[in-house]
Amino acid sequence: MSAATSKRIARSTGVLAIGIGLSRLLGFVRDVLMARLFGTTLQSEAFVVAFRLPNLLRDLVAEGAVTSAFVPVLSWYRTKENAEEFWRLNAALLTRLFVLVAGIGIVGAVIAPQIVWLVAPGFAADPQKFALTVQLTRLLFPFITLVGLWAYFMGLLNTLRHFSVPSLGPAILNVAMIVACVWFVPHTSPGVLAVAVSVMIGGVIQLAIQLPFAWRLGFRWRWAWRHPGADEAMRLLGPRVLGAAVYQVNVLIDTALASLSSIVGVGAVAALYFSNRLVQLPLALFGNTFAQASLPSLAEQAAQNDVHGFTSTVLSVVRVVGFIVIPSAIGLMVLAFPIVGGLFERGAFDHHATIMTAQTLIWYSCGLLAYSLSNVLTGAFYALRDTWTPVKLSIEALLVNIVFSIGLMWPMHVSGLALAAAIANTYNAFRLVQRMERRLGTPVLRPLGQSFSRVFAASCVMGIGSWVSWQYVGSHLTPWVGLLLVVVCSVLLYTGACILCRVPELSSVLRWLNIARLFPPPFVSE
């Protein structure tokens, strides 16, 4: 991977990580406020059900689906065609997407009673709850239109190497909901209506802030429908939506199995939810951001038939992802109990819940590297305009997950479901590597062996140090202070271990952070 490409991906990843980190922090504040205001009351249940289907459709036809389907085609036209053709394609794509998401929003609002009856049939026994849920559904369903258009402009700006403003979208939505909880809920009856309205306002704002930047970069919209590039992008969108649907089916199956409390234990659904939230943090900050940031560069290299550059970029991104995710996984395993206990153990979340969630977190963490690699390699297939291969392999992984979940849930209880997910993720990553090697005609896994072995050795040193520092220092302090101290010590220890093990990715990360000059060449190899 060239220095310019490396620097561009690093800068984009940093911007995306900041946006995601900010969104996660604000989301935590939002959840605390919502829990304090509504608890598990009628209003809370009505909002959760009303927002569930628009949120599901957002995952299926917006955000990642639109970006991964549109960016490769946009990048190809930006590389191969003139500017006029590129913007003509954008007009056709926006028109088609607008018709799709606007139609979904309108139909959903019209048939809201039927949707609520289908999603939550038990609400029909409580007329007040059913009526409020229908009202909220009609308010929230058009959100899919706003988020679909936001996703389109995010894909356009990412293609043009602009990541900062789109990355702030989820954070803006959380800010709108927080403002509603603090200032408007107390003056609204029922208060949850103010939250629903804030969701729509947040959707408008996160879309509107992107428009000036798109305009400045050359975007001018006009009604257009026919374009060969738009036909191809919509064809790519279909398999991408199917892939997202496979993931949702996986989640539903895990939830259904976790609900069998007589087999997996009481509280298994909550344990899976909270442990998965913890695993998703490093995955979202590093695995997903690198996959999203590298997609435009990979798409351009694929458009130019630059096989060597494409392979080099994939390997470089995978190495850096491993450099960050492997120690994150080991850190979550070693510190699972203090992390879960410090964050959640209060009120109804007792010590038994901490033990169950921490054990689940340990097994989930075993698949963190595989899941991160799957995201990067899936993005690489999308850059090659091949969306069917990841879908087929994700269906295979779904079947693997079902088989192992059923086999492990009896001897290991809820931990067996987490281990099954880790096994399925590892299988999916291995199959993606196999297919990518066949597609590129060059090894992908073998060149990673030496790098990953050094990173793993340094991570094990860090893990031992993390455990010792928690046992003898962190555990004697308040949970938040102790955890923060141990994390800081772990980062320093991992850096030192990487220097001793001569991990080559350390120099890349330090160079991206502009602090490589602090370490002399004998200690940081290129």
SEDOGU-322655 format. One line per 5 residues: for each residue x, y, z of C-alpha. Coordinates in steps of 0.05 Angstrom, whole numbers. Example, Ala and Ser with C-alpha at 12.3 -4.5 7.8 and 13.67 -1.06 7.14 Angstrom:
<sites>
246/-90/156  273/-21/143
</sites>
This chain:
<sites>
0/0/0  28/68/-20  45/120/33  -10/166/6  -63/111/10
-39/91/79  -43/162/105  -111/173/73  -141/110/105  -110/126/172
-138/197/172  -207/172/151  -206/117/204  -188/167/257  -245/213/238
-295/155/237  -270/129/304  -280/197/336  -350/202/308  -369/131/330
-337/141/399  -376/205/409  -440/171/386  -430/113/434  -418/160/493
-479/202/477  -519/138/467  -501/116/537  -525/183/565  -589/176/524
-603/106/551  -592/129/623  -641/187/614  -693/143/579  -688/91/634
-696/144/688  -756/177/654  -795/117/629  -766/54/661  -806/-5/637
-873/32/636  -925/32/581  -891/91/546  -824/56/545  -854/-8/515
-893/31/463  -831/70/440  -787/7/436  -838/-29/392  -853/32/349
-779/45/336  -760/-28/325  -784/-37/253  -758/30/226  -692/14/260
-690/-55/228  -705/-26/160  -651/26/171  -601/-31/178  -629/-67/117
-637/-12/65  -596/45/92  -529/61/126  -481/3/112  -522/-28/56
-527/36/15  -455/55/28  -425/-13/10  -469/-20/-52  -462/51/-79
-389/69/-62  -356/18/-108  -399/40/-168  -389/114/-152  -314/103/-145
-311/66/-211  -346/123/-248  -304/175/-212  -241/139/-235  -262/118/-305
-312/171/-329  -314/247/-332  -345/291/-278  -410/302/-316  -423/227/-321
-406/218/-248  -458/270/-226  -509/243/-275  -502/176/-240  -511/209/-172
-576/242/-195  -604/175/-218  -582/139/-154  -613/192/-109  -679/191/-148
-686/116/-143  -666/113/-70  -713/170/-53  -772/134/-86  -755/70/-48
-747/99/22  -803/149/15  -850/94/-7  -830/51/52  -840/110/100
-909/127/72  -934/55/70  -909/42/140  -945/103/168  -1010/83/133
-1011/11/157  -984/27/227  -1041/-10/264  -1027/-74/225  -952/-68/237
-962/-60/312  -1010/-119/314  -958/-161/277  -897/-140/318  -931/-137/386
-997/-176/384  -1001/-175/460  -1011/-100/459  -1081/-110/429  -1105/-130/499
-1088/-60/525  -1124/-8/482  -1085/50/512  -1017/18/499  -1039/-4/429
-1063/66/410  -999/100/435  -956/50/398  -994/62/333  -987/138/343
-912/131/354  -904/84/295  -937/135/249  -890/188/275  -826/145/270
-836/104/206  -817/162/159  -750/163/195  -728/109/146  -735/161/90
-690/210/126  -637/159/145  -638/129/74  -622/197/44  -570/210/98
-537/144/80  -536/163/6  -500/228/20  -453/192/68  -434/145/11
-424/203/-37  -381/243/12  -340/181/30  -327/169/-44  -301/240/-48
-257/228/13  -299/268/62  -313/229/126  -319/278/183  -390/307/174
-424/240/157  -392/207/218  -427/256/263  -497/235/241  -511/183/296
-483/231/349  -530/286/325  -590/239/331  -570/222/403  -562/296/420
-632/310/394  -660/254/438  -621/278/499  -647/349/490  -718/322/486
-708/281/549  -680/339/589  -724/397/566  -786/374/529  -809/308/560
-830/341/626  -875/389/588  -906/338/540  -962/289/552  -947/233/541
-873/250/547  -849/196/499  -881/236/442  -827/288/451  -774/234/443
-807/209/379  -809/280/350  -736/290/369  -718/228/329  -749/259/267
-716/326/281  -649/292/291  -658/255/225  -671/321/189  -610/354/219
-563/296/205  -585/298/132  -584/374/126  -513/383/152  -486/342/94
-520/381/39  -474/443/39  -412/399/34  -442/358/-22  -461/422/-59
-392/451/-50  -361/387/-79  -405/392/-141  -470/357/-125  -531/385/-163
-595/345/-160  -644/337/-217  -696/284/-230  -665/227/-268  -680/153/-269
-644/117/-325  -569/104/-319  -530/39/-327  -490/54/-264  -554/62/-224
-579/-5/-250  -515/-38/-226  -516/-3/-158  -587/-26/-145  -568/-97/-165
-511/-94/-115  -558/-66/-62  -602/-129/-65  -549/-179/-40  -525/-128/11
-595/-123/40  -599/-198/41  -533/-201/79  -560/-153/131  -623/-195/135
-581/-257/149  -548/-220/207  -616/-200/235  -640/-273/230  -577/-293/268
-594/-244/324  -666/-268/328  -644/-341/332  -594/-326/387  -647/-287/425
-697/-344/417  -647/-396/443  -626/-350/500  -699/-345/521  -698/-419/539
-680/-403/611  -689/-475/635  -629/-494/591  -584/-433/586  -601/-400/653
-646/-344/677  -623/-276/650  -588/-304/589  -620/-255/541  -595/-195/582
-526/-227/590  -519/-236/515  -543/-164/503  -496/-130/552  -435/-173/534
-448/-161/460  -452/-86/473  -382/-88/503  -353/-129/446  -385/-82/395
-345/-22/422  -276/-43/396  -309/-75/336  -344/-10/318  -285/35/334
-233/-6/296  -260/-63/253  -319/-26/223  -283/40/215  -223/10/179
-271/-28/133  -310/35/117  -249/80/110  -213/32/63  -273/19/18
-264/80/-28  -189/66/-38  -201/-7/-52  -257/10/-100  -212/57/-139
-156/5/-142  -206/-47/-166  -231/1/-219  -160/11/-243  -147/-65/-244
-90/-52/-196  -86/-122/-166  -20/-110/-131  -44/-45/-99  -110/-76/-80
-76/-136/-47  -26/-92/-12  -82/-48/16  -123/-107/41  -62/-138/76
-41/-72/107  -111/-58/134  -118/-129/161  -50/-124/196  -68/-58/230
-136/-84/250  -103/-145/281  -52/-100/316  -110/-64/351  -163/-118/358
-120/-175/385  -99/-138/448  -170/-111/455  -197/-182/455  -146/-207/505
-159/-145/549  -234/-160/549  -221/-232/568  -173/-216/624  -213/-158/652
-283/-185/637  -305/-190/710  -281/-121/733  -307/-88/669  -377/-118/675
-379/-108/750  -355/-37/747  -402/-16/691  -466/-54/708  -468/-85/778
-518/-42/814  -592/-45/830  -625/-105/796  -559/-124/762  -531/-168/818
-467/-207/825  -497/-268/792  -514/-226/731  -442/-201/731  -414/-272/730
-461/-294/674  -447/-232/631  -371/-234/643  -367/-308/623  -407/-293/560
-361/-234/545  -299/-278/549  -326/-326/496  -353/-270/452  -283/-239/453
-253/-302/423  -287/-284/357  -272/-209/358  -212/-214/310  -250/-259/262
-310/-213/261  -265/-152/248  -229/-188/191  -296/-209/162  -317/-136/159
-253/-116/123  -255/-174/74  -329/-164/60  -314/-92/43  -259/-116/-4
-309/-160/-41  -357/-101/-46  -300/-60/-75  -293/-115/-128  -368/-107/-139
-380/-177/-115  -436/-176/-63  -460/-247/-71  -398/-282/-43  -403/-250/26
-478/-265/28  -468/-339/11  -413/-346/63  -454/-310/116  -510/-360/105
-460/-416/115  -436/-383/179  -509/-376/202  -518/-451/195  -453/-464/233
-476/-418/289  -543/-454/295  -510/-523/298  -459/-503/350  -509/-462/391
-555/-522/397  -496/-568/413  -463/-522/465  -523/-492/501  -534/-553/544
-463/-564/571  -442/-490/573  -509/-455/581  -509/-382/556  -433/-384/547
-444/-437/495  -484/-388/452  -427/-338/455  -375/-391/438  -418/-415/380
-420/-343/353  -344/-339/359  -336/-405/321  -384/-382/267  -347/-316/259
-281/-352/254  -309/-399/202  -336/-340/162  -269/-303/164  -231/-365/142
-279/-377/83  -274/-304/63  -198/-309/63  -202/-372/20  -247/-339/-31
-205/-275/-32  -142/-316/-44  -176/-351/-102  -201/-285/-130  -133/-249/-125
-90/-309/-142  -43/-294/-84  -38/-316/-11  -73/-273/41  -70/-314/105
3/-336/101  33/-266/98  -5/-249/162  25/-306/203  89/-273/227
56/-206/241  -2/-236/280  44/-282/320  85/-223/344  23/-183/360
-6/-242/399  58/-250/439  58/-176/457  -16/-180/474  -4/-239/521
49/-199/557  -1/-142/563  -55/-190/587  -11/-216/643  7/-145/663
-66/-124/662  -86/-181/708  -30/-167/757  -44/-92/758  -118/-104/771
-106/-155/826  -55/-114/864  -75/-42/848  -140/-32/809  -184/-76/853
-167/-34/914  -193/30/881  -263/51/861  -284/11/798  -281/69/748
-214/95/773  -184/26/778  -206/6/708  -180/71/678  -113/62/712
-107/-11/689  -126/8/617  -73/62/614  -21/15/642  -42/-39/592
-33/9/533  36/28/556  55/-44/569  30/-66/501  69/-11/467
132/-33/503  120/-106/487  110/-88/413  177/-52/413  212/-113/444
177/-161/396  191/-114/337  119/-112/315  122/-75/247  51/-48/252
72/-6/312  112/40/267  52/49/221  6/68/278  57/115/310
71/147/242  -4/158/232  -5/191/301  56/233/282  95/208/342
141/157/308  199/205/316  198/191/391  222/119/377  289/108/344
293/61/284  327/3/321  265/-5/364  211/4/312  221/-35/248
190/-14/182
</sites>
